[in-house]
Amino acid sequence: MLTIFSFLKKYRFAAVIALLLMLVELIVELLQPYIISRIIDYGIGHNDLSTVLNWGGVLIGCSIVAFTVGILSSFFASHVSQSFGFDLRERLYDKIQAFSFANFNRFPESSLITRLTNDVMQLQNTVFMSLRIMLRAPLLVIGSIVMAFIVQPKLALCLAAAVPFLAVFLLWVLKKGEGLFRSVQQQLDQVNSVMQQNLIGMRIIRVFVRMKHESKRFAHSSEMLMNRTVSALRLTETTMPIVLLVMNASVMAVLWFGRIELDNSGATVGEVVAIVNYATRTTAALSIMSMIVVNFSRARASAQRIEEVLITEIDLKDSIDSHAVVKLRQGSISFENVSFQYPDSEQSVLRNISFEAKSGQTIAIMGATGSGKSSLVQLIPRLYDVQGGTITIDGIDNRQLKLEQLRKQIGYVPQDIMLFTGSVEQNIRWGKEDASLEEIIEAAKLAQIHETIMKLPEQYNTIVGQKGVNLSGGQKQRLTIARALVRKPIILLLDDSTSALDVKTEAALLSGLKHMNCTTLLITQKISSTAGADQILLLDEGELIAQGTHELLIKESSLYLRIYESQFGKEGISHA
């Protein structure tokens, strides 16, 4: 919670003003029943019109003051709460942007979305309520009791007797409700997860006619959210009836004993009216406090969820002695006995991998699904760090290079294609923010997508739908390759990103890459992609079982030979 509260420090001046104005509003409000008692006892009771007018004028003036300072207090409270929400959301988003892949594995996407939206909004509303209502309500209760004792001590006891019981009850509800609302937020994460999966996979759902199944799955998740919410609200909503029951009993006691005091001349009509007025204000304040308890329970749960993200230790950072290499000279890569396993996993993904990629070479990586190909490539830009061995780039351990400088000089095309809503030009420029149109066109030509773009309705200004929905698989792959090439990388990593290309287009692409001054690592399952590579790495269950040129592996690797025969047939060997 302290981490969250620290975001309010820069707005403490505005917060103090909001609280001071709220206190002025409160004081004026507490004086009003007392003024009414003066009007009744000394004005109406004595048929003194001047007293009624004088005290009535004071009452109207107090109302105007309360109205004015109330508006000003709301203005400052809104400023603090909205600014606090903005800062918290920005910090939370920046922290998520800094996450490593291992950190992302800990928090599902749906949960992060809920924390960025629902949880932040809950805290934002709570800050506003704190400045306008949360402190005002208990102070109004205390102030009403104090003023009641000033007006008529005996009758004030009827009011004061109920407050300690209700205070203990509300604290119990607060503690109990916190756990229940945390459970609600967790289930909301699950609902968001189901919705996200359904919206992303809408096409496959329709193709397999699984709409009813997914509707049932969503309904089940939504029903669980409803049940948890009902359980939480069942507890918190009982507070209002109990508060009203106890406080109405107090009002009846005030009226009962007030009648007795009137008969014994121990109290005046104005004093009884004032005590009843203070009792109704206390009832209203306690009713508001019951609502505050619900919101505060939710806010505490949300604060813990947000703080969980903010205090998460990012496991990939620049070391203290990192080399500030502005530009890599060659892009040569060396793996020396590299071993790797994913965090929270006991199974090794890569074991004792050693190879060298010289500057400008093309290295093809082959292997069965799950053999560790993508994991190997992801270690180069330090999306993960190795557990054993070293990876050097231009002779420097990549853990000693500053992450930002390292990644800015690497072009990476992941296996899962990701395009953003925007124009074709904007999607390519995403790889290099200050790229000129000439550079964008050059990258598109190298990626063999320029001619296709020129046939689109608006050419480079054509809008790409969400995740490239209006493009074919091959077009999306080439567009993401162009995005990587526009930054003119010294190292290019292609993770099975030519799988949707025909042989002719792929050959033209690989030929174009040969003329670029970059070291290329190409993950592929196609022999047509590996044949022209300077070196081929053959992985099997996390181990490098063979490496060499196409011609060498045809002769010396039975696995590579079987892959070749499966794609070209035995008769193709004589032409290899």
C-alpha positions as CSV (number, residue, x, y, z in Angstrom):
1,M,0.0,0.0,0.0
2,L,2.9,2.4,0.7
3,T,4.0,2.1,-2.9
4,I,0.6,3.2,-4.1
5,F,0.3,6.1,-1.6
6,S,3.7,7.4,-2.8
7,F,2.0,8.6,-6.0
8,L,-0.1,11.1,-4.0
9,K,3.0,13.0,-2.7
10,K,3.3,15.4,-5.6
11,Y,-0.4,16.3,-5.2
12,R,-0.3,16.8,-1.4
13,F,-0.8,20.6,-1.7
14,A,-4.1,20.2,-3.7
15,A,-5.1,17.4,-1.4
16,V,-4.6,19.5,1.7
17,I,-6.7,22.3,0.1
18,A,-9.5,19.8,-0.7
19,L,-9.4,18.6,2.9
20,L,-9.4,22.0,4.4
21,L,-12.4,23.1,2.3
22,M,-14.1,19.9,3.2
23,L,-13.6,20.7,6.9
24,V,-15.0,24.2,6.4
25,E,-18.1,22.6,4.7
26,L,-18.4,20.1,7.6
27,I,-18.2,22.8,10.3
28,V,-20.9,24.9,8.6
29,E,-23.1,21.8,8.2
30,L,-22.7,20.9,11.9
31,L,-23.7,24.5,12.9
32,Q,-27.0,24.3,11.0
33,P,-29.0,22.2,13.5
34,Y,-27.8,24.4,16.3
35,I,-28.9,27.5,14.4
36,I,-32.3,25.9,13.8
37,S,-32.7,25.2,17.5
38,R,-32.0,29.0,18.2
39,I,-34.7,29.9,15.6
40,I,-37.2,27.6,17.2
41,D,-36.5,28.4,20.9
42,Y,-35.8,32.2,20.7
43,G,-37.6,33.2,17.5
44,I,-40.7,31.0,16.9
45,G,-41.2,30.2,20.6
46,H,-41.3,33.9,21.6
47,N,-43.0,35.1,18.4
48,D,-39.9,37.2,17.7
49,L,-39.8,37.8,13.9
50,S,-36.5,39.7,14.0
51,T,-34.8,36.8,15.7
52,V,-36.2,34.4,13.1
53,L,-35.0,36.7,10.3
54,N,-31.5,37.2,11.8
55,W,-30.8,33.6,12.5
56,G,-32.5,32.7,9.2
57,G,-30.1,34.9,7.4
58,V,-27.2,33.3,9.2
59,L,-28.6,29.9,8.1
60,I,-28.9,31.0,4.5
61,G,-25.3,32.4,4.6
62,C,-24.0,29.1,6.0
63,S,-25.8,27.2,3.2
64,I,-24.1,29.4,0.6
65,V,-20.7,29.0,2.2
66,A,-21.2,25.2,2.4
67,F,-22.3,25.1,-1.3
68,T,-19.3,27.2,-2.5
69,V,-16.6,25.4,-0.5
70,G,-18.2,22.0,-1.5
71,I,-17.8,22.8,-5.2
72,L,-14.2,24.0,-4.7
73,S,-13.3,20.9,-2.6
74,S,-14.8,18.6,-5.3
75,F,-12.7,20.5,-7.9
76,F,-9.4,19.9,-6.0
77,A,-10.3,16.3,-5.1
78,S,-11.0,15.6,-8.7
79,H,-7.7,17.0,-9.8
80,V,-5.8,14.9,-7.2
81,S,-7.7,11.7,-8.0
82,Q,-7.5,12.0,-11.8
83,S,-3.9,13.0,-11.7
84,F,-3.1,10.1,-9.3
85,G,-4.9,7.7,-11.6
86,F,-3.0,8.9,-14.7
87,D,0.4,8.7,-12.9
88,L,-0.3,5.2,-11.5
89,R,-1.5,3.9,-14.9
90,E,1.6,5.3,-16.6
91,R,4.0,3.8,-14.1
92,L,2.2,0.5,-14.2
93,Y,2.3,0.5,-18.0
94,D,6.0,1.4,-18.0
95,K,6.7,-1.4,-15.5
96,I,4.9,-3.9,-17.7
97,Q,6.8,-2.6,-20.8
98,A,10.1,-3.3,-18.9
99,F,9.0,-6.9,-18.0
100,S,11.1,-9.7,-19.3
101,F,9.4,-12.8,-20.9
102,A,9.8,-14.6,-17.6
103,N,7.9,-11.8,-15.8
104,F,5.1,-12.0,-18.4
105,N,4.8,-15.7,-17.6
106,R,3.8,-14.8,-14.1
107,F,1.0,-12.4,-15.0
108,P,-1.6,-13.4,-17.7
109,E,-2.4,-10.8,-20.2
110,S,-6.0,-10.6,-19.1
111,S,-4.9,-10.0,-15.5
112,L,-2.6,-7.1,-16.6
113,I,-5.4,-5.5,-18.6
114,T,-7.7,-5.7,-15.5
115,R,-5.0,-4.2,-13.3
116,L,-4.4,-1.3,-15.8
117,T,-8.1,-0.5,-16.1
118,N,-10.5,-1.7,-13.5
119,D,-8.0,-1.8,-10.5
120,V,-6.6,1.7,-11.3
121,M,-10.1,3.1,-11.7
122,Q,-11.1,1.6,-8.4
123,L,-8.2,3.3,-6.6
124,Q,-8.8,6.6,-8.5
125,N,-12.4,6.7,-7.3
126,T,-11.3,5.8,-3.7
127,V,-8.9,8.7,-3.6
128,F,-11.7,11.1,-4.7
129,M,-14.0,9.5,-2.0
130,S,-11.2,9.9,0.6
131,L,-10.9,13.6,0.0
132,R,-14.6,14.3,-0.3
133,I,-16.5,11.6,1.7
134,M,-14.2,9.1,3.4
135,L,-12.9,11.5,6.0
136,R,-16.0,13.7,6.1
137,A,-18.3,10.8,7.1
138,P,-16.5,9.8,10.3
139,L,-15.8,13.4,11.2
140,L,-19.5,14.2,10.7
141,V,-20.4,11.4,13.1
142,I,-17.9,12.6,15.7
143,G,-18.9,16.2,15.2
144,S,-22.6,15.5,15.4
145,I,-22.1,13.6,18.7
146,V,-20.0,16.5,20.1
147,M,-22.6,19.1,19.1
148,A,-25.4,16.9,20.5
149,F,-23.7,16.9,23.9
150,I,-23.3,20.7,23.7
151,V,-27.0,21.2,22.9
152,Q,-28.4,18.6,25.3
153,P,-26.1,16.0,27.1
154,K,-28.9,13.7,28.3
155,L,-30.5,13.1,24.9
156,A,-27.0,12.9,23.3
157,L,-26.4,9.7,25.2
158,C,-29.1,8.0,23.2
159,L,-27.2,8.9,20.1
160,A,-23.7,8.2,21.4
161,A,-24.6,4.7,22.7
162,A,-25.1,3.3,19.1
163,V,-21.9,4.6,17.5
164,P,-19.2,2.3,19.1
165,F,-21.2,-0.8,18.1
166,L,-21.6,0.3,14.5
167,A,-17.9,1.3,14.3
168,V,-16.8,-2.2,15.3
169,F,-19.3,-3.8,12.9
170,L,-18.1,-1.7,10.0
171,L,-14.5,-2.5,10.6
172,W,-15.4,-6.2,10.7
173,V,-17.2,-5.9,7.3
174,L,-14.1,-4.1,5.9
175,K,-11.7,-6.9,6.9
176,K,-14.1,-9.6,5.7
177,G,-14.9,-7.9,2.4
178,E,-11.3,-7.4,1.4
179,G,-10.7,-11.1,0.8
180,L,-14.1,-11.5,-1.0
181,F,-13.4,-8.6,-3.4
182,R,-9.9,-9.9,-4.1
183,S,-11.5,-13.1,-5.2
184,V,-14.0,-11.1,-7.4
185,Q,-11.1,-9.3,-9.2
186,Q,-9.3,-12.6,-9.8
187,Q,-12.4,-14.1,-11.4
188,L,-12.8,-10.9,-13.5
189,D,-9.3,-11.7,-14.8
190,Q,-10.6,-15.1,-15.9
191,V,-13.7,-13.6,-17.6
192,N,-11.4,-11.2,-19.5
193,S,-9.1,-14.1,-20.5
194,V,-12.1,-16.0,-22.0
195,M,-13.3,-12.9,-23.8
196,Q,-9.8,-12.2,-25.2
197,Q,-9.3,-15.7,-26.4
198,N,-12.8,-15.8,-28.1
199,L,-12.3,-12.4,-29.8
200,I,-8.9,-13.3,-31.1
201,G,-9.9,-16.8,-32.2
202,M,-13.3,-15.8,-33.6
203,R,-12.5,-17.2,-37.1
204,I,-11.4,-20.6,-35.9
205,I,-14.4,-20.8,-33.6
206,R,-16.8,-20.2,-36.5
207,V,-14.9,-22.6,-38.8
208,F,-15.1,-25.4,-36.3
209,V,-18.7,-24.4,-35.3
210,R,-17.8,-24.1,-31.7
211,M,-19.9,-21.0,-30.9
212,K,-22.1,-22.9,-28.5
213,H,-19.2,-24.5,-26.7
214,E,-17.5,-21.1,-26.3
215,S,-20.7,-19.5,-25.2
216,K,-21.1,-22.1,-22.5
217,R,-17.5,-21.6,-21.4
218,F,-18.0,-17.8,-21.2
219,A,-21.3,-18.3,-19.4
220,H,-19.6,-20.6,-16.8
221,S,-16.9,-18.1,-16.2
222,S,-19.3,-15.2,-16.0
223,E,-21.6,-17.2,-13.6
224,M,-18.6,-17.7,-11.3
225,L,-18.0,-14.0,-11.4
226,M,-21.6,-13.3,-10.6
227,N,-21.6,-15.8,-7.7
228,R,-18.4,-14.4,-6.2
229,T,-19.7,-10.8,-6.6
230,V,-23.0,-11.8,-5.0
231,S,-21.2,-13.4,-2.0
232,A,-19.2,-10.2,-1.5
233,L,-22.2,-7.9,-1.9
234,R,-24.3,-10.1,0.3
235,L,-22.0,-9.3,3.2
236,T,-21.5,-5.6,2.4
237,E,-25.1,-4.9,1.6
238,T,-26.2,-6.1,5.0
239,T,-24.4,-3.1,6.5
240,M,-27.0,-0.5,5.4
241,P,-30.1,-2.2,7.0
242,I,-28.2,-2.8,10.2
243,V,-27.0,0.8,10.4
244,L,-30.5,2.1,9.7
245,L,-32.0,-0.3,12.3
246,V,-29.7,0.8,15.0
247,M,-29.8,4.5,14.2
248,N,-33.6,4.6,13.8
249,A,-33.8,2.9,17.2
250,S,-31.6,5.8,18.5
251,V,-33.9,8.4,17.0
252,M,-36.9,6.7,18.6
253,A,-35.0,6.8,21.9
254,V,-34.3,10.5,21.4
255,L,-37.9,11.2,20.7
256,W,-39.1,9.1,23.6
257,F,-36.8,10.6,26.2
258,G,-37.1,14.0,24.6
259,R,-40.8,14.0,25.3
260,I,-40.1,13.1,29.0
261,E,-37.5,15.9,29.2
262,L,-40.0,18.4,27.7
263,D,-42.5,17.5,30.3
264,N,-39.9,17.9,33.1
265,S,-38.6,21.2,31.5
266,G,-35.2,19.5,31.1
267,A,-35.1,20.3,27.4
268,T,-36.6,22.7,24.9
269,V,-38.4,21.9,21.6
270,G,-35.5,23.4,19.7
271,E,-33.0,21.2,21.5
272,V,-35.0,18.0,20.8
273,V,-35.2,19.0,17.1
274,A,-31.5,19.7,17.0
275,I,-30.7,16.3,18.6
276,V,-33.0,14.6,16.1
277,N,-31.3,16.5,13.3
278,Y,-27.9,15.4,14.5
279,A,-29.2,11.8,14.7
280,T,-30.4,11.9,11.1
281,R,-27.0,13.4,9.9
282,T,-25.2,10.6,11.8
283,T,-27.5,8.0,10.2
284,A,-26.7,9.5,6.8
285,A,-23.0,9.6,7.5
286,L,-22.9,6.0,8.8
287,S,-24.9,4.9,5.7
288,I,-22.3,6.5,3.6
289,M,-19.6,4.8,5.6
290,S,-21.2,1.5,4.8
291,M,-20.8,2.3,1.1
292,I,-17.2,3.5,1.8
293,V,-16.5,0.1,3.4
294,V,-17.5,-1.7,0.2
295,N,-15.4,0.6,-2.0
296,F,-12.5,0.5,0.4
297,S,-12.6,-3.3,0.5
298,R,-12.4,-3.3,-3.3
299,A,-9.7,-0.6,-3.3
300,R,-7.4,-2.6,-0.9
301,A,-7.7,-5.7,-3.1
302,S,-7.0,-3.6,-6.2
303,A,-4.0,-1.8,-4.5
304,Q,-2.5,-5.2,-3.5
305,R,-2.8,-6.4,-7.1
306,I,-1.3,-3.3,-8.6
307,E,1.5,-3.2,-6.0
308,E,2.2,-6.9,-6.8
309,V,3.2,-5.7,-10.4
310,L,5.0,-2.6,-9.3
311,I,7.3,-4.4,-6.8
312,T,8.0,-7.3,-9.2
313,E,11.7,-7.7,-9.7
314,I,12.7,-7.5,-13.3
315,D,15.1,-10.3,-13.9
316,L,16.7,-8.9,-17.0
317,K,18.6,-5.7,-16.4
318,D,21.7,-3.9,-17.5
319,S,24.7,-4.9,-15.4
320,I,26.6,-2.2,-13.5
321,D,29.6,-2.6,-15.9
322,S,27.6,-2.8,-19.1
323,H,29.4,-1.7,-22.2
324,A,27.7,1.3,-23.8
325,V,28.4,0.1,-27.4
326,V,26.7,2.6,-29.7
327,K,27.1,0.4,-32.8
328,L,28.1,-3.2,-33.2
329,R,30.9,-3.4,-35.7
330,Q,30.5,-6.9,-37.3
331,G,27.5,-8.8,-35.8
332,S,29.5,-12.0,-35.2
333,I,27.9,-14.4,-32.8
334,S,29.5,-17.1,-30.7
335,F,27.7,-19.7,-28.5
336,E,30.0,-21.4,-26.0
337,N,28.5,-24.4,-24.1
338,V,25.2,-22.5,-23.7
339,S,22.6,-24.2,-21.6
340,F,19.1,-22.8,-20.8
341,Q,15.9,-23.7,-19.0
342,Y,12.8,-21.5,-18.6
343,P,12.2,-20.0,-15.2
344,D,10.1,-22.2,-12.8
345,S,10.9,-25.2,-15.0
346,E,13.2,-28.0,-14.1
347,Q,13.6,-29.3,-17.7
348,S,16.6,-28.0,-19.8
349,V,15.6,-26.6,-23.2
350,L,19.1,-26.2,-24.5
351,R,22.2,-28.2,-23.4
352,N,25.9,-27.3,-24.2
353,I,25.2,-25.5,-27.5
354,S,28.4,-24.3,-29.2
355,F,28.7,-22.7,-32.6
356,E,30.0,-19.5,-34.3
357,A,28.3,-17.2,-36.8
358,K,30.8,-15.0,-38.6
359,S,29.9,-11.5,-39.7
360,G,27.5,-11.5,-42.7
361,Q,26.9,-15.2,-42.6
362,T,23.5,-16.9,-42.9
363,I,22.9,-19.6,-40.3
364,A,19.9,-21.9,-40.8
365,I,18.5,-23.7,-37.8
366,M,16.4,-26.9,-38.2
367,G,14.9,-29.4,-35.8
368,A,11.6,-30.9,-34.7
369,T,9.0,-29.0,-32.8
370,G,10.2,-28.5,-29.2
371,S,13.8,-29.0,-30.1
372,G,14.8,-25.5,-28.8
373,K,15.1,-23.5,-32.0
374,S,13.1,-20.4,-30.9
375,S,14.6,-20.5,-27.4
376,L,18.1,-20.4,-29.0
377,V,17.3,-17.3,-31.1
378,Q,15.6,-15.5,-28.2
379,L,18.8,-15.7,-26.1
380,I,20.7,-13.4,-28.5
381,P,18.7,-10.2,-27.8
382,R,18.4,-11.3,-24.2
383,L,14.7,-12.0,-24.1
384,Y,15.9,-14.6,-21.7
385,D,19.4,-15.1,-20.1
386,V,21.4,-18.2,-20.3
387,Q,21.9,-20.4,-17.2
388,G,25.2,-21.8,-18.4
389,G,27.9,-20.9,-20.9
390,T,28.2,-17.5,-22.7
391,I,26.9,-15.8,-25.8
392,T,29.3,-13.2,-27.3
393,I,28.5,-10.6,-29.9
394,D,31.6,-9.1,-31.5
395,G,33.6,-10.8,-28.8
396,I,31.5,-9.2,-25.9
397,D,29.3,-11.2,-23.6
398,N,25.8,-10.1,-24.5
399,R,25.0,-9.8,-20.8
400,Q,27.6,-7.0,-20.7
401,L,25.9,-5.0,-23.5
402,K,23.2,-2.5,-22.7
403,L,19.8,-4.0,-23.5
404,E,18.5,-1.0,-25.4
405,Q,21.6,-0.6,-27.6
406,L,21.8,-4.3,-28.2
407,R,18.1,-4.7,-29.3
408,K,18.1,-1.6,-31.4
409,Q,20.6,-3.2,-33.7
410,I,18.8,-6.5,-34.0
411,G,16.0,-7.2,-36.5
412,Y,13.6,-9.8,-35.0
413,V,10.7,-11.5,-36.8
414,P,8.9,-13.8,-34.3
415,Q,7.0,-16.9,-35.2
416,D,3.7,-15.4,-34.1
417,I,3.0,-12.5,-36.5
418,M,1.9,-9.3,-34.9
419,L,0.7,-6.3,-37.0
420,F,-0.9,-3.2,-35.6
421,T,-4.0,-1.3,-36.6
422,G,-2.7,1.4,-38.9
423,S,-1.4,1.9,-42.4
424,V,1.1,-0.3,-44.2
425,E,3.7,2.5,-43.9
426,Q,3.1,2.9,-40.2
427,N,3.5,-0.8,-39.6
428,I,6.9,-0.9,-41.4
429,R,8.0,2.4,-39.8
430,W,7.2,0.7,-36.4
431,G,10.7,-0.9,-36.8
432,K,12.4,2.5,-37.1
433,E,10.5,5.5,-35.9
434,D,12.4,8.1,-38.0
435,A,12.6,6.0,-41.2
436,S,12.0,8.0,-44.4
437,L,9.6,6.8,-47.1
438,E,12.6,5.8,-49.2
439,E,13.9,3.6,-46.5
440,I,10.5,2.0,-46.0
441,I,10.2,1.3,-49.7
442,E,13.7,-0.1,-49.8
443,A,12.9,-2.5,-46.9
444,A,9.6,-3.5,-48.6
445,K,11.5,-4.3,-51.8
446,L,14.0,-6.5,-49.9
447,A,11.1,-8.3,-48.2
448,Q,9.5,-8.9,-51.6
449,I,6.3,-7.1,-50.5
450,H,6.6,-3.8,-52.5
451,E,4.8,-4.9,-55.6
452,T,2.0,-6.3,-53.5
453,I,1.7,-3.1,-51.6
454,M,1.5,-1.1,-54.8
455,K,-1.6,-3.1,-55.9
456,L,-3.4,-2.3,-52.6
457,P,-6.2,0.4,-52.8
458,E,-4.2,3.1,-51.1
459,Q,-0.8,1.5,-51.5
460,Y,1.4,2.4,-48.5
461,N,-1.5,4.3,-46.9
462,T,-3.7,1.2,-47.0
463,I,-5.1,0.5,-43.5
464,V,-4.1,-2.9,-42.1
465,G,-6.8,-4.4,-40.0
466,Q,-6.3,-5.7,-36.5
467,K,-3.5,-8.3,-36.6
468,G,-3.4,-8.0,-40.4
469,V,-6.9,-9.5,-40.9
470,N,-7.1,-8.2,-44.4
471,L,-3.8,-9.7,-45.5
472,S,-2.8,-13.2,-46.4
473,G,-0.3,-15.2,-44.3
474,G,2.5,-14.7,-46.8
475,Q,1.8,-10.9,-47.0
476,K,1.8,-10.6,-43.2
477,Q,5.1,-12.5,-43.0
478,R,6.8,-10.3,-45.6
479,L,5.4,-7.1,-43.9
480,T,6.9,-8.1,-40.6
481,I,10.2,-8.9,-42.3
482,A,10.2,-5.4,-43.9
483,R,9.6,-4.0,-40.4
484,A,12.7,-5.7,-39.2
485,L,14.8,-4.8,-42.3
486,V,13.9,-1.1,-42.2
487,R,16.2,-0.6,-39.2
488,K,19.2,-2.0,-41.2
489,P,20.1,-4.4,-38.4
490,I,23.6,-5.8,-37.9
491,I,21.9,-9.1,-36.8
492,L,18.7,-10.5,-38.3
493,L,16.6,-13.2,-36.5
494,L,13.9,-14.9,-38.6
495,D,11.9,-17.4,-36.5
496,D,10.1,-19.6,-39.1
497,S,9.0,-16.4,-40.8
498,T,9.1,-17.7,-44.4
499,S,6.9,-20.7,-43.9
500,A,4.0,-19.1,-45.9
501,L,6.1,-18.0,-48.8
502,D,6.3,-19.9,-52.1
503,V,9.7,-21.2,-53.2
504,K,10.3,-18.4,-55.8
505,T,9.4,-15.5,-53.3
506,E,11.5,-17.1,-50.6
507,A,14.5,-17.5,-52.9
508,A,14.3,-13.9,-53.9
509,L,14.0,-12.8,-50.3
510,L,17.0,-14.9,-49.2
511,S,19.0,-13.7,-52.2
512,G,18.3,-10.1,-51.2
513,L,19.4,-10.7,-47.6
514,K,22.7,-11.9,-48.9
515,H,23.5,-8.4,-50.1
516,M,22.7,-6.9,-46.7
517,N,25.6,-6.4,-44.3
518,C,24.0,-8.4,-41.5
519,T,24.4,-11.8,-39.8
520,T,21.2,-13.8,-40.3
521,L,19.9,-16.7,-38.2
522,L,17.0,-18.4,-40.0
523,I,14.7,-20.9,-38.3
524,T,13.1,-23.0,-40.9
525,Q,11.7,-26.4,-41.7
526,K,12.3,-26.2,-45.5
527,I,15.4,-27.5,-47.2
528,S,15.0,-24.9,-49.8
529,S,15.8,-22.3,-47.1
530,T,18.8,-24.1,-45.8
531,A,20.5,-25.1,-49.1
532,G,22.1,-21.6,-49.6
533,A,23.0,-21.1,-45.9
534,D,26.7,-20.7,-44.9
535,Q,26.0,-23.1,-42.0
536,I,23.2,-25.3,-40.8
537,L,22.5,-26.2,-37.2
538,L,20.5,-29.3,-36.5
539,L,18.8,-29.5,-33.1
540,D,17.2,-32.4,-31.4
541,E,15.7,-32.3,-27.9
542,G,17.8,-29.3,-26.9
543,E,21.1,-30.6,-28.2
544,L,23.1,-29.6,-31.3
545,I,23.5,-33.0,-33.0
546,A,25.0,-31.8,-36.3
547,Q,26.3,-28.6,-38.0
548,G,27.8,-27.8,-41.3
549,T,26.9,-26.9,-44.9
550,H,24.0,-28.4,-46.8
551,E,26.4,-30.7,-48.8
552,L,28.2,-31.9,-45.7
553,L,25.0,-32.7,-43.7
554,I,23.6,-34.6,-46.7
555,K,26.6,-36.9,-46.4
556,E,27.1,-37.1,-42.6
557,S,23.7,-36.6,-40.9
558,S,21.1,-39.3,-41.3
559,L,18.4,-37.0,-39.7
560,Y,19.1,-34.2,-42.2
561,L,19.1,-36.8,-45.0
562,R,15.6,-38.0,-43.9
563,I,14.3,-34.5,-43.9
564,Y,15.7,-33.9,-47.3
565,E,14.1,-37.1,-48.7
566,S,10.8,-36.3,-47.1
567,Q,10.7,-33.0,-49.1
568,F,12.4,-33.9,-52.4
569,G,12.4,-37.7,-52.5
570,K,15.3,-40.0,-52.9
571,E,15.8,-39.1,-56.5
572,G,16.6,-35.5,-55.5
573,I,19.8,-36.6,-53.7
574,S,21.7,-37.0,-57.0
575,H,21.0,-33.4,-57.8
576,A,21.9,-32.1,-54.4
